[in-house]
Amino acid sequence: MQAEALQIELQTQTRYVQRVCAEMRDSLRNTEKQSAHGKGTIMKKTNEIYCNVCGKKLKMENDILKEDAFEAKKQWGYFSQKDALIHSFVICESCYDKMVEGFAIPPEVREVTEL
């Protein structure tokens, strides 16, 4: 009897894990579809890059970015409300400066001596 109860419990847990995995896959697919439409990701349109804050088109020549920008990418994990999602964005230098001015603790800045 005890073995049957354990077998049923194992089957129940297996179905639960399979359902959670399927939900995560569906959520990830929906996120990928949104990303393909330029929502919630780096805004790229045919070799064009835009600041996600102000919408400014960044300068490009021959597919080379001619002005610097802050690029961020975060894969969310356990203990977050965004588990299994990847967020990414680009911020132009002007918007970055405005953003860090509002920080309670400024970012660490180090000078690079070799490029």
MDAnalysis code that builds the backbone (N, CA, C; Angstrom):
import MDAnalysis as mda
import numpy as np

u = mda.Universe.empty(345, n_residues=115, atom_resindex=np.repeat(np.arange(115), 3), trajectory=True)
u.add_TopologyAttr("name", ["N", "CA", "C"] * 115)
u.add_TopologyAttr("resid", np.arange(1, 116))
u.add_TopologyAttr("resname", ["MET", "GLN", "ALA", "GLU", "ALA", "LEU", "GLN", "ILE", "GLU", "LEU", "GLN", "THR", "GLN", "THR", "ARG", "TYR", "VAL", "GLN", "ARG", "VAL", "CYS", "ALA", "GLU", "MET", "ARG", "ASP", "SER", "LEU", "ARG", "ASN", "THR", "GLU", "LYS", "GLN", "SER", "ALA", "HIS", "GLY", "LYS", "GLY", "THR", "ILE", "MET", "LYS", "LYS", "THR", "ASN", "GLU", "ILE", "TYR", "CYS", "ASN", "VAL", "CYS", "GLY", "LYS", "LYS", "LEU", "LYS", "MET", "GLU", "ASN", "ASP", "ILE", "LEU", "LYS", "GLU", "ASP", "ALA", "PHE", "GLU", "ALA", "LYS", "LYS", "GLN", "TRP", "GLY", "TYR", "PHE", "SER", "GLN", "LYS", "ASP", "ALA", "LEU", "ILE", "HIS", "SER", "PHE", "VAL", "ILE", "CYS", "GLU", "SER", "CYS", "TYR", "ASP", "LYS", "MET", "VAL", "GLU", "GLY", "PHE", "ALA", "ILE", "PRO", "PRO", "GLU", "VAL", "ARG", "GLU", "VAL", "THR", "GLU", "LEU"])
u.atoms.positions = np.array([
    [0.815, -1.197, 0.000],
    [0.000, 0.000, 0.000],
    [0.854, 1.254, 0.000],
    [1.910, 1.245, 0.833],
    [2.748, 2.429, 0.935],
    [3.458, 2.690, -0.400],
    [3.879, 1.650, -1.081],
    [4.550, 1.799, -2.375],
    [3.608, 2.407, -3.405],
    [2.323, 1.994, -3.360],
    [1.340, 2.559, -4.290],
    [1.128, 4.039, -4.010],
    [1.078, 4.417, -2.751],
    [0.896, 5.819, -2.381],
    [2.085, 6.654, -2.842],
    [3.287, 6.123, -2.684],
    [4.484, 6.827, -3.148],
    [4.481, 6.960, -4.667],
    [4.044, 5.914, -5.352],
    [3.971, 5.943, -6.821],
    [2.995, 7.019, -7.281],
    [1.842, 7.107, -6.620],
    [0.842, 8.125, -6.970],
    [1.389, 9.518, -6.696],
    [2.057, 9.693, -5.567],
    [2.647, 10.985, -5.219],
    [3.708, 11.381, -6.241],
    [4.535, 10.444, -6.662],
    [5.569, 10.706, -7.651],
    [4.942, 11.101, -8.988],
    [3.901, 10.414, -9.388],
    [3.214, 10.746, -10.639],
    [2.604, 12.146, -10.564],
    [2.026, 12.487, -9.431],
    [1.429, 13.812, -9.241],
    [2.502, 14.895, -9.337],
    [3.623, 14.696, -8.676],
    [4.704, 15.673, -8.716],
    [5.290, 15.778, -10.121],
    [5.401, 14.655, -10.820],
    [5.921, 14.668, -12.185],
    [5.007, 15.478, -13.096],
    [3.697, 15.288, -12.977],
    [2.750, 16.057, -13.789],
    [2.844, 17.541, -13.468],
    [3.016, 17.857, -12.187],
    [3.155, 19.252, -11.778],
    [4.397, 19.880, -12.417],
    [5.518, 19.195, -12.350],
    [6.763, 19.710, -12.929],
    [6.610, 19.860, -14.443],
    [5.997, 18.901, -15.084],
    [5.785, 18.992, -16.532],
    [4.902, 20.187, -16.877],
    [3.863, 20.431, -16.078],
    [2.978, 21.567, -16.329],
    [3.720, 22.889, -16.149],
    [4.521, 22.999, -15.084],
    [5.289, 24.222, -14.841],
    [6.280, 24.457, -15.976],
    [6.956, 23.417, -16.421],
    [7.903, 23.544, -17.536],
    [7.184, 23.990, -18.808],
    [6.019, 23.430, -19.069],
    [5.250, 23.825, -20.252],
    [4.829, 25.294, -20.160],
    [4.403, 25.732, -18.970],
    [4.028, 27.137, -18.786],
    [5.227, 28.052, -19.001],
    [6.399, 27.640, -18.513],
    [7.603, 28.450, -18.697],
    [7.983, 28.522, -20.177],
    [7.874, 27.399, -20.896],
    [8.166, 27.407, -22.330],
    [7.211, 28.338, -23.067],
    [5.918, 28.271, -22.733],
    [4.936, 29.144, -23.368],
    [5.235, 30.611, -23.070],
    [5.577, 30.894, -21.817],
    [5.912, 32.255, -21.435],
    [7.132, 32.748, -22.196],
    [8.135, 31.898, -22.330],
    [9.349, 32.262, -23.061],
    [9.043, 32.486, -24.530],
    [8.217, 31.644, -25.124],
    [7.830, 31.828, -26.528],
    [7.105, 33.153, -26.713],
    [6.198, 33.486, -25.785],
    [5.489, 34.765, -25.870],
    [6.459, 35.930, -25.756],
    [7.453, 35.804, -24.884],
    [8.456, 36.850, -24.728],
    [9.258, 36.998, -26.009],
    [9.625, 35.869, -26.627],
    [10.371, 35.929, -27.883],
    [9.546, 36.583, -28.973],
    [8.231, 36.299, -29.007],
    [7.361, 36.938, -29.993],
    [7.309, 38.434, -29.755],
    [7.201, 38.855, -28.496],
    [7.192, 40.277, -28.180],
    [8.513, 40.901, -28.591],
    [9.622, 40.233, -28.324],
    [10.937, 40.764, -28.668],
    [11.059, 40.934, -30.175],
    [10.493, 40.014, -30.928],
    [10.565, 40.110, -32.378],
    [9.818, 41.336, -32.895],
    [8.876, 41.841, -32.110],
    [8.122, 43.026, -32.505],
    [8.655, 44.283, -31.838],
    [9.817, 44.217, -31.214],
    [10.437, 45.410, -30.645],
    [9.850, 45.851, -29.327],
    [9.191, 44.977, -28.618],
    [8.599, 45.343, -27.332],
    [9.433, 44.764, -26.208],
    [9.905, 45.620, -25.311],
    [10.617, 45.152, -24.138],
    [11.998, 44.619, -24.429],
    [12.640, 45.107, -25.464],
    [13.981, 44.649, -25.794],
    [14.728, 45.770, -26.476],
    [15.963, 45.515, -26.843],
    [16.727, 46.503, -27.591],
    [15.961, 46.788, -28.878],
    [15.712, 48.051, -29.124],
    [14.950, 48.408, -30.314],
    [15.892, 48.435, -31.515],
    [15.797, 47.427, -32.348],
    [16.616, 47.356, -33.554],
    [15.691, 47.264, -34.756],
    [15.964, 48.058, -35.735],
    [15.214, 48.009, -36.982],
    [16.226, 48.041, -38.109],
    [16.400, 46.948, -38.799],
    [17.317, 46.862, -39.930],
    [18.604, 47.642, -39.701],
    [19.429, 47.138, -38.834],
    [20.735, 47.718, -38.534],
    [20.654, 49.117, -37.933],
    [19.555, 49.436, -37.301],
    [19.418, 50.703, -36.595],
    [19.247, 50.401, -35.120],
    [19.846, 51.223, -34.280],
    [19.732, 51.037, -32.836],
    [19.155, 52.319, -32.252],
    [18.207, 52.166, -31.341],
    [17.524, 53.294, -30.720],
    [17.691, 53.239, -29.210],
    [17.757, 54.404, -28.583],
    [17.759, 54.484, -27.123],
    [16.380, 54.077, -26.630],
    [16.324, 53.154, -25.677],
    [15.034, 52.707, -25.138],
    [14.382, 53.752, -24.247],
    [15.135, 54.757, -23.793],
    [14.565, 55.781, -22.912],
    [13.940, 56.904, -23.733],
    [14.729, 57.539, -24.608],
    [14.242, 58.711, -25.344],
    [13.842, 58.402, -26.779],
    [14.211, 57.234, -27.277],
    [13.861, 56.856, -28.646],
    [14.806, 57.393, -29.699],
    [15.872, 58.055, -29.288],
    [16.831, 58.627, -30.233],
    [17.487, 57.520, -31.058],
    [17.599, 57.765, -32.367],
    [18.306, 56.841, -33.248],
    [19.802, 57.097, -33.091],
    [20.567, 56.057, -32.752],
    [22.003, 56.209, -32.559],
    [22.712, 56.204, -33.907],
    [23.795, 56.962, -33.992],
    [24.517, 57.133, -35.257],
    [25.234, 55.857, -35.663],
    [24.967, 55.432, -36.901],
    [25.607, 54.240, -37.467],
    [26.153, 54.597, -38.846],
    [27.322, 54.047, -39.174],
    [27.900, 54.147, -40.519],
    [28.448, 52.783, -40.889],
    [27.997, 52.257, -42.013],
    [28.453, 50.941, -42.474],
    [28.325, 49.888, -41.376],
    [27.189, 49.889, -40.692],
    [26.890, 48.940, -39.615],
    [27.832, 49.063, -38.423],
    [28.474, 50.212, -38.272],
    [29.348, 50.465, -37.125],
    [28.730, 51.583, -36.303],
    [28.532, 51.331, -35.019],
    [27.971, 52.333, -34.117],
    [28.988, 53.450, -33.932],
    [28.603, 54.691, -34.270],
    [29.523, 55.828, -34.222],
    [29.341, 56.689, -32.982],
    [28.562, 56.238, -32.032],
    [28.469, 56.876, -30.721],
    [28.260, 55.774, -29.698],
    [28.784, 55.989, -28.519],
    [28.716, 54.931, -27.522],
    [27.373, 54.958, -26.813],
    [26.990, 53.832, -26.260],
    [25.722, 53.693, -25.546],
    [25.891, 52.631, -24.464],
    [25.023, 52.687, -23.478],
    [25.011, 51.704, -22.395],
    [24.078, 50.578, -22.818],
    [24.584, 49.348, -22.838],
    [23.771, 48.190, -23.189],
    [23.643, 47.296, -21.973],
    [22.434, 46.880, -21.689],
    [22.198, 46.011, -20.536],
    [21.387, 44.799, -20.970],
    [21.709, 43.676, -20.351],
    [20.981, 42.432, -20.594],
    [20.910, 41.691, -19.270],
    [19.724, 41.308, -18.862],
    [19.531, 40.618, -17.582],
    [18.646, 39.407, -17.785],
    [19.179, 38.239, -17.424],
    [18.367, 37.027, -17.404],
    [17.890, 36.837, -15.976],
    [16.598, 36.964, -15.772],
    [16.022, 36.858, -14.435],
    [15.963, 35.404, -14.005],
    [16.133, 35.181, -12.717],
    [16.146, 33.822, -12.192],
    [15.140, 33.637, -11.079],
    [15.400, 32.607, -10.306],
    [14.537, 32.299, -9.170],
    [14.430, 33.506, -8.256],
    [13.413, 33.534, -7.455],
    [13.167, 34.570, -6.452],
    [12.824, 35.916, -7.085],
    [12.465, 35.939, -8.362],
    [12.017, 37.181, -8.976],
    [10.654, 36.922, -9.617],
    [9.944, 37.984, -9.870],
    [8.652, 37.867, -10.547],
    [8.842, 37.714, -12.062],
    [10.087, 37.769, -12.527],
    [10.390, 37.693, -13.950],
    [11.199, 36.438, -14.284],
    [11.082, 35.412, -13.478],
    [11.853, 34.181, -13.646],
    [11.744, 33.675, -15.082],
    [12.878, 33.329, -15.674],
    [12.993, 32.764, -17.023],
    [12.796, 33.799, -18.125],
    [12.829, 35.093, -17.794],
    [12.739, 36.138, -18.805],
    [14.089, 36.814, -18.972],
    [14.351, 37.306, -20.160],
    [15.557, 38.086, -20.428],
    [15.110, 39.480, -20.832],
    [15.591, 40.472, -20.123],
    [15.334, 41.870, -20.461],
    [16.620, 42.464, -21.014],
    [16.525, 43.252, -22.075],
    [17.699, 43.921, -22.616],
    [17.282, 45.277, -23.152],
    [18.217, 46.225, -23.083],
    [17.929, 47.573, -23.577],
    [19.220, 48.324, -23.841],
    [19.083, 49.446, -24.574],
    [20.187, 50.342, -24.888],
    [19.797, 51.730, -24.409],
    [20.742, 52.422, -23.788],
    [20.506, 53.794, -23.328],
    [21.603, 54.683, -23.907],
    [21.205, 55.781, -24.559],
    [22.201, 56.709, -25.103],
    [22.956, 57.366, -23.945],
    [24.089, 57.973, -24.252],
    [24.940, 58.541, -23.207],
    [24.228, 59.640, -22.419],
    [23.441, 60.459, -23.104],
    [22.720, 61.542, -22.428],
    [21.708, 60.995, -21.413],
    [20.952, 59.992, -21.823],
    [19.969, 59.387, -20.907],
    [20.669, 58.647, -19.770],
    [21.812, 58.029, -20.055],
    [22.581, 57.359, -19.006],
    [23.015, 58.367, -17.949],
    [23.543, 59.520, -18.400],
    [23.989, 60.551, -17.459],
    [22.840, 61.008, -16.568],
    [21.672, 61.208, -17.153],
    [20.496, 61.630, -16.375],
    [20.093, 60.547, -15.379],
    [20.170, 59.294, -15.818],
    [19.776, 58.181, -14.959],
    [20.682, 58.084, -13.736],
    [22.006, 58.115, -13.949],
    [22.917, 57.922, -12.819],
    [22.945, 59.133, -11.890],
    [22.558, 60.311, -12.375],
    [22.449, 61.480, -11.489],
    [21.439, 61.230, -10.380],
    [20.436, 60.410, -10.664],
    [19.392, 60.116, -9.686],
    [19.723, 58.971, -8.746],
    [20.852, 58.321, -8.912],
    [21.232, 57.207, -8.044],
    [21.548, 57.708, -6.638],
    [21.110, 56.975, -5.629],
    [21.485, 57.284, -4.247],
    [22.960, 56.958, -4.030],
    [23.428, 55.910, -4.663],
    [24.840, 55.511, -4.604],
    [25.346, 55.522, -6.048],
    [26.322, 56.369, -6.350],
    [26.783, 56.466, -7.741],
    [27.467, 55.174, -8.195],
    [27.485, 54.945, -9.503],
    [28.152, 53.736, -10.003],
    [29.658, 53.822, -9.791],
    [30.282, 52.677, -9.698],
    [31.741, 52.631, -9.602],
    [32.311, 53.006, -10.967],
    [33.277, 53.915, -10.982],
    [33.901, 54.361, -12.229],
    [35.397, 54.134, -12.109],
    [35.958, 53.446, -13.090],
    [37.409, 53.217, -13.140],
    [37.912, 53.623, -14.510],
    [39.110, 54.140, -14.566],
    [39.704, 54.523, -15.840],
    [40.427, 53.326, -16.434],
    [40.243, 53.141, -17.731],
    [40.917, 52.074, -18.462],
    [42.223, 52.643, -18.983],
    [43.330, 51.975, -18.697],
    [44.620, 52.484, -19.143],
    [45.070, 51.850, -20.458],
    [44.513, 50.703, -20.810],
    [44.839, 50.049, -22.078],
    [43.550, 49.680, -22.776],
    [43.495, 49.994, -24.056],
    [42.292, 49.673, -24.832],
    [42.527, 48.518, -25.759],
])
